[in-house]
Amino acid sequence: MKWERAEKMFAHSGLSLTEGQFHQFSTYQEILVETNRRMNLTTITEDAEVWRKHFLDSCLPFQYVEIPKGAAVIDVGTGAGFPGIPMRILRPDLRLTMLDSLQKRVHFLESVCQALQIPVHCVHARAEFGGKQPDLREQFDVACARAVAAMPLLCEYCLPFVKVGGMFLALKGPNETVEDAMEHVKLLVLCGATAGKIRAAVEQAPGYRPGHPEILDVTPFQRAVETARDRAVPGDVVTLSPACAAFDQFRNFMERGKTFKAIVNSWAE
């Protein structure tokens, strides 16, 4: 892949790619393809496909979600490093942790990050056990996962890592439709700058059925949280959009988390 073509590919998706980042991706690709000859990391090895289906696809969440500077991110079940390493290349400010159940993949990830000269914390653990570790549980502003499990199980794996007020980004492929992914989500409450983008992405996706889930646009943040509480019934899964993370009224995830806790605590008073 040449620099000009890669830059256009990212620009077409609304993402900026510097020449330095291009060289990091290229180094990553070389190590990935070479290691894949002796270790099963990916079935995608053709040049353009690696760039489109691995690198670009891993960065697409930046189109829909504004992740604050310096956010702590964990990539659960990272495998060959997707989406975590591409996200970290495009956003050098992110504090990335990558978790995988196979030690040999963890060694691969460590070698890649050393070659790219990016500080990353790699953890060898199964997701269901990692979420119970005190140093990992509720420690991250963002948890993300790509091609790991069906949505109901994926939520069980990833949500324990997320701080109160943080977000979970699930990168789903064509084998799971929006209808499948949203089967257990009854209510989606949107609030903030990117609410329109998220609504459009859900409603325009193949398999979406109007009203499944119900989508509400609510502001400000306190009213959005209260709406999620008031409209839900026991057994419902309610998703509060991450759109309002730090971009409207909050400086960072910590401030939003404190506000969220204060609202919830007030209900018991």
N, C-alpha and C positions, 0 to 999 in steps of 0.2 A: 504494500500500500504506500503510495506516495503522499507527501505532506499535503499538497493541494487538494487531492481527492478526499483525504481524511477530513480536512478542514471543512470542505463543502458538505460532506456527509453529516457532520455534527451541526453545522450551521442550518442545514435543512430541517433539523429537529429543534432549532432554537437554542443550541448550545455552542459556547465558544471553546475553541481548542487552540492552545498556543503551540508553537513549534517545539518548545521544550517538553510539553505534555505528549506531543506526537512521538518524540523519541523515547519517552518512558513507555508508552504503549507498545512501540515497536520492540523494545527490549523484552517487555513482558511476553509478547507474542513469540519471540524467538525461544525464550526459556520454556514457555508452555508447549510449543510444538516439539521441541527437542526432548523434553522430559516425557511427553506423551508417548514416545516410542517405546519406553520401558515401563511406564506407569499409566494406568487407565484414568485419565483426567477428563477427556472430552472426545466426543465423536466429530466435533467441528474443528477442522484444521486448515481448511482452504483460506487463503489470505483475506479476501473480501468478506467471507462469512464470519471469520473470527472478529473482524472489525464491526460488522453489522449486528451479528447475533449475540456476541459476548460483550464487546467494549461499549458500543453505542447503547445497546439494550440495557446494560447495567446502569447507565447514566440517565436514562429517561425519567426517573422519578423527579429529577431537578426541574422538569417541565411543569410539574403539577404541585410540588411542595417546596416551600421555602425553608431550608434548613439553616438555622442561625450559625453564625461564625463560631468555630470552636466546639461545636456539638460533639458529644460522645456517642459514637455509633458502634453497634455490634452487628456483625454479619453472621447469622445463625445457619449452620450447615453450609459453610462457604464453599466447600469442595475445592475447585481450582482457583478460588478467589473472587467469585462473582456473586453479588455485585460489588463487594467491598473494595477491592483494589482499584477498579476503574473509577468508583466514586471518589476514592482518596486521591487518585491522580488528578481528577478534574477539580477537586476541592481540597487543596493541601492543608487547609486549616482544620479539617475534621480529625478528631481523635478516634482512630479506628481500632476495634478489637475484632478478631476473626476466630470463630469457634467451629471446630470440626471433630468428628468422632474417630477419624483415622490418623494415627501418628505420622505415617509416611506423607500424608497430604499436608499436615502441619509443618513438617520439615521442608516440603516444597514451597509452601507459602513464606516461610522464614527466609529461604534462599532468594525467592523473588523480591521480597521487600528489601533485603540486603543489597541486591543488585540495583534496585531502583532508588536506594538510599532514602526510603521512607520509613519513619518510625511507626511500627504497628505491633500490637500485642496479640500474639497467637495463643489460643487455648485449645488443649486437647481434652475434649469432653463431649458426651452426648448432650443434646439440647435439653432433654427432660431432666437431666441431673445438673447441668450447668445452671439452670434457672433457680436451683435451690441453694447454690453456693452464695454465702453472704457477700463475697466480693464482686459478684455478678448480678445478683437479684436486685431489681429496681435501681440499677446504677447507670442506665443509659437514656440519653435524650431520644435516640432513635434505634429501633431494632429493625433489621431488614432481612429478607430471605428470598431466595430465587430458586425455583424448581426443587423444592424440598418435600412438600406434602400438600394434601388437600387442605382447603382453608380452615375447616373446623379444627383439625389436628394441628395445623400450623399456628393457629392462635394460642393453643395450649403450650406449644413449644416456645413461642416468642414473647408473648405478653408478660411473662414473669420478669423479663430483663428490663422492661420499660419503666422509667420513673413516672410518678404521677405527673400528668401534664405533658408527657412525652408522646411519641408516635410510633406506630408499627407500620412499616412499608412492606407489602406483600407483592412481589413481582410474579405475576401468574402468566402461564403460557397458553397456547391455543387449545390444549387438552382439557382445560377447565374454563368453562364459560362464566360470564358474569352471574348467570342464573345459579350455577353450581356454587360459585364462591360466595354469593349473597344468600344462599339458602337459609342460613341460620341468622342472618342479619335482618331484623325487622324494621329498624329505624336508622336512618343516616341523617345526622344533624350537622349542617354546614354552617360555618361562621368565619368570616374574615376575607382577606384579599383574594385567595385562590378558590373560594367556594364555587364560583362560576365554572372554573376549569374542571374541578372535580365532578360537579354535577354533569357537565357535558361529557366527560370521559365515561361516566357510568351509564348515562342514558343512550349514548351512541354506540356502546360496545355490543357486539353480537350476543344474542341470548338474553338481553335485558328485557324484562317485562314491566310496564308501568305499574308503579305501586309496590314493586318487589325489589328492593325495600322501599318503604316510604321515605321520601327525601324532603327535608325542611331546611330553609335558609333562615337562620335566627341570629340576631345580634342584640346586645353585646354578648360578651363571653359568659357572664353570669346567667343571663337569660337562656343561652344555649344549653348550659349545663342543667338548669332547672327544667327546661323543656325535655331534655333527654330523660330526666328522672320522672317527670310527670306523665309522659306519653307511653312509657314502657310498662309492661306487665310482667309478672314473674315468669322466667324462662326465656324472655326475649334477649337477644344480643343487640345492643345499641352501640353504634359507632359515632363518636364525636369527632368530626373532621379535624385534622391537624392544621387546617388552613389558618387558624388564629394563633399559631404558636408564639411568635415573637414579632409580628409584623404590623400589628394594628395598635395594641395598647400595652404590650409587654416587651420588656427589654431582652428577656431571655427565657429559656425553659424553666429555670428555677423559680422565677417570678410567677410564671403561669401555674406551675405546680403548687406553689404556696396559695395562690388565689383559689385554685380548684379545691385544695384541702379545706380552706376556710369556708367555701360554699357548702361542701359536703358536711363538714362538722356542724355548721349552723342548722342543718336539718334536724339534728338530734337535740337541739336546745329548746 
